[in-house]
Amino acid sequence: MRFMPSRSDRKVFGKIAEEYDLVYFGTVDPRVDHDYVAVRGLTAQPNQIEENYTTGNVYDYEVAFLQRSRNAKLPNGVNEKKHWTILQVQLRSGGWPRIFIDGRSRAEEYGALVASYLRLSEIGWQNLANSAFTNFPQAFATYARLEDVGLMQKVLSSDVQAMLATHFTAFDYELVEDKLIIYATNTEINLEILDHMLRVGLWFARHIDALLYENINVTE
């Protein structure tokens, strides 16, 4: 795989790589770079050039950071350039349905997309365990297929709701198949933000993987 430093933010990604013994590759072009783990999720597009691709193993989890830009259609029909810093964590478990957790402070950036493209529904707080006793419903909008609400309730336990709503409202979260994806949207990036993304990503991944040992059938 080529080494091609990105034009912006490469210093901060170099710092997170040094701190966690990751490898920084910079710009990735899927038309010429084939030996890397692609970062999927809601914001992915075919043949999309990614910036500041940084990858490695942290506490036995394979992780990948990158920065991604694309035009997105807003609810009012206007196209706007969006920028994301993304962390993907490879789970040990797989087969999870798509669940999207969108921070309300970002004006429901993904609302139209998850409803139309992914055909997910916003799930009301009444379907979340003990949500009336946390700030989670005020902090996040949660999307899933109606038939996956039961699994979503297990993923978003009261402890998870409290942790995300108290400490990590700056990010959005997507669970799909065997990937957990963390998004920072249109944010000026620094080492503290990347470190927080990694910390919540690893913590959330351990919680999701632990559900396997509770004999939960994710294909139900």
N, C-alpha and C positions, 0 to 999 in steps of 0.2 A: 504494500500500500504506500502511496506517495506521501511525502511530507510537504505541505504547502501552507505556510502560515496565513491565517486570515488577516484582513486589513485592520479590523477593529477588535478590541476586547481580548486580544490574544495574550496580553500580559496576565490578566486575571485568571484566564483558563490555564496558563502556564503555572500559576501559583497553586491552583487547586490540584493540578497534576502532581506538582512537587510535594504537596502536603499529604496526598493519599497514594502516592506512588502509581499514578495513572500515566497513560501515554497520550501525548498531544499530537494530533495529525493535522489540524487546521481545516482547510477547505476540502470537502469531499464532493466529487462529481460522479454520480452513479453511472454515467455513460463511459467513464474510463476507470473508475475505482470499483472493483468487484469483491475484494476480500475484506469486507467490513460488515459489521452487524447493523442493518438498517434500523432506524428509529421510526416506528409506525405511528399509529394514532390518528386522531381527528384532524390534525393539521397537515398530514402527509399528502404529497402529490407525486405522481410519476416523474422520474428524472429531475428531481428537485436538488439543487445544489445546496449543501449544508455548510455552515461555517463553524469554526472552532470545535470540531469533532474531537472529543477527548474520552478515552475509554480505559477500562481496566477492571480489576477485581478489588472490592472493598468488603472486608469481613465475610468472605465467601459468596458475595453477590456480584455478578457481572453488571457493570453500570456503563452508561454512555451519556455524556453531555453533548449538546450542540446548540447552535442558534439557527433559527429558521424564519424566513419571511415569505409572505404570500398575500395576494389580494383576497379579502374576505368580504362577502356581502352582508351589510348590516340589516337589521330588521326593517329600516326605512327604505331598503333597496339600493342604497349607495354603496359602491365598492370603496374599500379603504385598505391601505397597506398595513398589515399587522406584522409584528415582530415578536417572536417567542424565544426564550431560553428554556431548553427542555432537558430533563433528566429521565432516562429510561432505565428501569431496574428489571433484570431478568428474574422472574419468580422461579421457585423450585416446583411450584404447583402449576397446573394448566387447566384449560377448558373453562375459564371464568367468562361469564357473560359480560358484555360491555356495560360499565357503570361510569357515568361522568358526573363530577362534582365541581360545580362552577361557582366561584366566589361572587356573591351578589354585589360587592363593592365595585366590580368591573362591568357593571351595567349589563349583565347577562350576555357577555360577548359571543357566546356560542349558541345562544338559545335557538335561533332560526335554523342553524346548521344541524344541531342534534335532533330537532324535530322533523326536518324535511329529509336530510341526507341519511342520517342513521336511524330515523324513525323511532326515536326514543321519546318517552313521555316524562314530564316533570312529575316526580313522586312527592306527594304532600307529606308534611311533617308528621301527620297522624300515623303514617306507616313506619316511622322510625322509633325504635325502642327508647323510651325516656327522653325523647327530644324536647318535651315541654320543660325539662329541667336543665337544659343546656342552651347555649346561644347558637347552636348549629343551624336551626332553620332560618335565623336572621342573617347568618354569615354565608350560607351556601344554598344554591339550588341544586337538587340532585336529580339526575336523569337515568332511566333504565327502561327496559321493556316491562310491561305489566306482569308478564309471566315470570320475571326474574326478581320481583320484589322480595320474595322470601330469602333469597341468597343475599340481596342487597342489605337486608336487615342484619344478617350475620356479619357481613363485612363492615358495616357501619354500626358497630356496637356502641353503647353509651360511652365507653372509655375512648373510643376512636373519635366520636363526635366531640367530646369535651376537649381532647388534645388538639384536633384541627381547629376548632372554633376559638380556643384560647391562645394558641401559639402560632398557627400556620395559616392564617386567613389570606396571606399574600399570594398563595399559590392555588392553582386549579389541578384536579387529579382525574386521571382516566385509568380504569382497569379494563383490560381486554385480553382474553386468552391467557397467555403466560407472561404478560407485561404489565408493569405499573409505570405510568408516565406522569411526571410532575411538570407543570407549566408555570413559568413566570412571564407575564404578558406586558409588553411595552415598558419594560423596567430597565433603568440604568443599572448595569450589573457590576457587582463588586464581590470580593471574596466571601464576605459574610452571607450574602444571598445564596451563592453556590453552596456554601457549607450548610446552610439551613435546608436547602433543597435535598442535599445528600442525607442529612440526618433524618428528616421526616420520611424520605423515600425508603431508607433502610428500616426504620421503625415500622412503617406501614406494611412493607413487604413481609417482615417477620410475622406480623399479626395475620396477614392473609394466608401465608404458608402454614401457620399454626392451625388454621381451620381444617387442614387436611387430617390432622390427628384427632379431630373430633368426629371423624367419619362422615363428613359432609359431602354429599354427592353433588358436584357442581354441574352435572349434566341433567339434573332433574328438570 
